Amino acid sequence: VGLYSNVPAGGEIRTPQTEWLIEELQSLPKTVPLLVALHHPVYSADDHHSGSTYMKDALEQAAATAGRHPDMVLAGHVHDYQRLTKTMADGTKALYLVTGAGGYHNLHTIMKVNGARMIAPVVFNDRQGDPVTLEAYSDDHHGFLRLEVTPKLITGRYYEVPRPQEPYS
């Protein structure tokens, strides 16, 4: 399910897109994984943007109304790679991927704790105080995510691209 959420700053979805999202969450087969793609990430551990509380609230409200939460949420906007998980009320983990390191020259670094780089996996609190786990990240290389989808499995691989001063092999 793809959402247009690029503007304004922090992202936004509104009627009729919110109603369409709820309908999609309710009607898509529960026998297959549900992926939602949007521009602004719900969660981010970067030191420049952070996650979008607006997109978090919109997605959580739609999921609550529909009775189904996406299995995976894909986003860009932040210029790095992050794999995050959030433990849901029923104990399952929802996956959030930030994959915005595709080429913009300014990569966004992960926030530091007491002046030191975070070592994943690490739990941090989002702007609203909810705990989120940063499972893995890359904030010093451009790269891309490749998802391979089969009827039984989704496999994601993140590829870092060498910097100009690094060898390609």
C-alpha positions in Angstrom: 0.0 0.0 0.0 1.6 3.3 -1.1 0.8 6.6 0.5 1.5 10.1 -0.8 2.9 11.9 2.3 5.7 14.0 1.0 4.4 17.5 2.0 4.3 19.4 4.2 7.3 19.0 6.5 6.8 15.9 8.6 4.3 14.5 6.1 0.6 14.5 5.9 -2.2 12.3 4.7 -5.9 13.4 4.8 -9.3 12.6 3.4 -9.8 10.7 1.1 -6.4 9.0 1.4 -7.0 8.1 5.1 -10.3 6.4 4.3 -8.7 4.6 1.4 -5.9 3.4 3.8 -8.4 2.1 6.3 -10.2 0.2 3.5 -7.0 -1.3 2.3 -5.9 -2.4 5.7 -9.3 -4.0 6.3 -9.8 -5.6 2.9 -6.4 -7.0 1.9 -6.0 -10.7 2.5 -4.6 -11.5 6.0 -2.8 -14.5 4.5 -0.1 -12.3 2.9 2.2 -9.7 4.5 1.0 -6.1 4.4 3.6 -3.5 3.5 3.0 0.2 3.7 5.3 2.7 1.9 5.4 6.4 2.7 7.8 9.2 2.4 8.4 10.4 6.0 9.4 7.7 8.5 7.3 7.0 11.5 10.4 6.3 13.5 14.0 7.4 13.0 17.1 7.6 15.3 18.8 10.2 13.1 20.0 13.5 14.6 18.5 15.6 11.8 14.8 14.8 11.3 13.7 12.2 13.8 10.5 10.3 13.1 7.2 12.0 12.1 4.7 12.1 14.9 2.1 13.1 12.4 2.7 10.0 10.3 2.9 7.8 13.4 -0.5 9.1 14.6 -2.1 8.8 11.2 -0.9 5.2 10.6 -1.7 4.1 14.2 -5.2 5.6 14.0 -5.9 3.9 10.7 -4.6 0.6 11.9 -6.7 0.8 15.1 -9.8 1.6 13.1 -9.1 -1.2 10.6 -8.1 -3.7 13.2 -4.9 -4.5 11.3 -1.4 -3.1 11.6 1.1 -3.3 8.6 3.7 -6.0 8.9 6.3 -3.6 7.4 6.5 0.1 6.9 9.0 1.4 4.3 10.1 5.1 4.3 12.7 7.4 2.9 13.2 11.1 3.6 16.1 10.5 6.2 19.3 10.1 4.3 20.6 6.9 5.8 19.5 3.3 6.4 17.8 2.1 9.6 16.0 -1.1 10.5 13.7 -0.5 13.5 11.2 -2.7 15.3 8.4 -1.8 17.7 6.8 -4.3 20.0 3.0 -4.1 19.5 0.4 -4.5 22.2 -0.2 -8.2 21.2 3.6 -9.0 21.5 4.3 -9.1 17.8 7.0 -6.9 16.3 6.3 -4.5 13.5 9.2 -3.7 11.2 10.0 -0.1 10.1 12.7 0.5 7.4 14.2 3.8 6.6 15.9 3.6 3.2 16.8 7.1 2.1 20.5 6.8 1.4 20.2 6.5 -2.3 22.3 9.4 -3.5 21.7 12.8 -1.8 25.2 14.1 -0.9 24.4 14.8 2.8 23.9 11.6 4.8 22.2 11.9 8.1 24.0 10.5 11.1 22.4 8.5 13.9 22.0 10.4 17.2 24.7 9.9 19.8 24.2 9.0 23.4 26.6 10.8 25.8 28.7 11.8 22.7 29.2 8.2 21.5 27.7 6.4 18.5 24.8 4.0 19.2 25.7 0.4 19.0 22.8 -1.6 17.6 20.6 -3.2 18.7 19.6 -0.4 21.1 16.3 0.8 22.4 15.4 4.5 22.3 12.3 6.5 23.0 10.5 8.3 20.1 9.3 11.9 20.6 6.1 10.6 22.3 8.1 8.4 24.7 7.3 5.0 23.0 10.2 2.6 23.0 11.6 1.5 19.6 14.5 -0.8 18.8 17.2 0.3 16.3 18.2 -3.1 15.1 20.8 -2.0 12.5 21.9 1.1 10.6 24.3 2.6 8.1 24.8 6.3 8.3 28.2 6.7 6.6 27.6 5.1 3.2 25.1 5.5 0.4 23.2 2.4 -0.4 20.0 0.7 -1.4 17.6 -1.9 -0.2 16.6 -4.9 -2.3 13.5 -6.8 -1.3 12.9 -10.3 -2.7 9.3 -11.5 -2.3 8.2 -15.1 -2.7 4.8 -16.6 -1.8 6.3 -17.6 1.6 9.0 -15.2 2.5 10.2 -11.6 2.1 14.0 -11.2 2.3 15.6 -7.8 2.5 19.2 -7.0 1.8 20.8 -3.6 2.3 23.8 -2.9 0.0 26.2 -0.2 0.9 27.8 1.6 -2.0 31.6 2.3 -1.7 32.6 6.0 -1.3 34.7 7.5 -4.0 37.9 6.9 -2.0 37.1 3.2 -1.5 37.7 0.3 -3.9 34.7 -1.1 -5.6 35.6 -4.8 -5.2 
